[in-house]
Amino acid sequence: MHTTHLVVETREIDPVEDLLAYADPARPLAWLRRGDGIVAVGEPLAELRPRPAAGTPRSQALATVWRGISAQAEISDPVELPGTGLVAFGAFAFDEESAADSVLIVPTRVLGRHGHRFWETRIRLASDPRAATPLATQPYGPHWAGTVGPGAQSPQGYQDSVRRALSRIADGELSKVVLARDLIGTIPADSDLRRLVRALSTGYPDTWAFAVDGLIGASPETLVTVQQGTVTARVLAGTIGRGADADADTEASTHLASSTKDLDEHQYAVQSVLASLRAHTRALAASEQPFLLKLPNLFHLATDVEGELADGESALDLVRALHPTAAVAGTPTPAAIAAIRDLEPFDRGRYAGPVGWVDAEGNGEWAIALRCAQFVAEADAIGVTAYAGAGIVAGSDPESELLETRVKFRPLVDALA
């Protein structure tokens, strides 16, 4: 096994104006927020896509493989910032029964930024002594545009699904279920996908802008962050669109902050996260009241959670424990997953699944893949499937939920145009 172990070297470098300019235009690997983050350069070293035995979650299989790789790596990392040293980018399927795979991608080279500090990490097999080529930017390709239209779930079909969900809630089968709908389309075959990542990153700086294995989006929702033993998570549930002017904005935020339906939905989500994290942490705490998170197009009810990681656990263990949260599946989770499989006429793939990165120490940043689309190269174009969902609880109105999905589609649809 020693011939497969990795040699990893991180060094501080001079400031880089645009990390994305070094990424692969066709298959960018990126994780950015407020200008900070990591971007892969060049071909990946390895793509881990386990197909474990029935009953073993894919995230668990990946965590086991990653532990083995990390334990054998020789790592030189004097920089010691989030995203330095040995890292892998990951995107996981929402549902264990999905046809989409879960993947960890180990890059050969990473450029990173944290505040005013920049670094380069080189990752190679110990048996490969070749020196890395000099860093070079890749010019952005021409501007492109794409349009998306109704997919497997039409607007009318979506409202019908919401009604069916409401009758299940009334029958006591479940208290909440998150239902999504899809939009599909194409973009030109040679499109530079970094343009989309850049548009989302600059347009929505407070979200996690990500590109992993063709999954590109801007998520406002942190699943979990682990750094030096401290665990943090941000729970979002309860949403309203921004107003057209200052008065309408105030009215919208006041309505959300006092909406019993939204506050109940939010509380379900917070309790589900706390219950999932307790077994993996020491000293866990959440703020008593949610705060209003203001995004360019939406208000969300938000709660921050913080704790201390239990010994020997990694960010991937917490990803497995937390996913799927009540914010993207429902309550109780098994009943909600069963309802989603029944009421959505498509496979979600990696939509609403975990996306992020992990390092050799088990640190990492993971978001829920929202406001996103999956891009797949086809014969003469690149296929696009975008997703958006809304939480259905007693009292939900089918038309209002459809409108909520429209608002959530906007970041991606605007960026595609």
Salt bridges, closest charged atoms under 4 A:
GLU12 OE2 - ARG117 NE 2.92
ASP36 OD1 - ARG113 NE 3.74
GLU47 OE2 - ARG27 NH1 3.19
GLU47 OE1 - ARG49 NH2 2.59
GLU74 OE2 - HIS5 NE2 2.84
ASP95 OD2 - ARG341 NE 2.74
GLU96 OE1 - ARG58 NE 3.71
GLU97 OE2 - ARG341 NH1 3.38
ASP101 OD2 - ARG49 NH1 2.95
ASP101 OD1 - ARG350 NH2 2.78
GLU120 OE1 - ARG11 NH2 2.76
GLU120 OE2 - ARG109 NE 2.69
GLU120 OE2 - ARG122 NE 2.90
ASP128 OD1 - ARG130 NE 2.96
ASP160 OD1 - ARG163 NH1 3.07
ASP192 OD2 - ARG194 NH2 2.82
ASP206 OD1 - ARG34 NE 2.86
ASP213 OD1 - ARG27 NH2 2.95
ASP213 OD1 - ARG49 NH2 3.01
ASP213 OD2 - ARG350 NH2 2.77
ASP249 OD2 - ARG242 NH2 2.69
ASP262 OD1 - LYS261 NZ 3.86
GLU265 OE2 - LYS176 NZ 3.43
GLU265 OE1 - LYS261 NZ 3.67
ASP304 OD1 - ARG234 NE 2.79
ASP311 OD1 - ARG282 NH1 3.59
GLU313 OE1 - HIS280 ND1 2.28
ASP317 OD2 - ARG67 NH2 2.46
ASP317 OD1 - ARG320 NH1 3.39
ASP342 OD2 - ARG168 NH2 2.22
GLU344 OE2 - ARG348 NH2 2.76
GLU401 OE2 - LYS261 NZ 3.53
GLU404 OE2 - LYS408 NZ 2.66
ASP414 OD2 - ARG410 NE 3.59
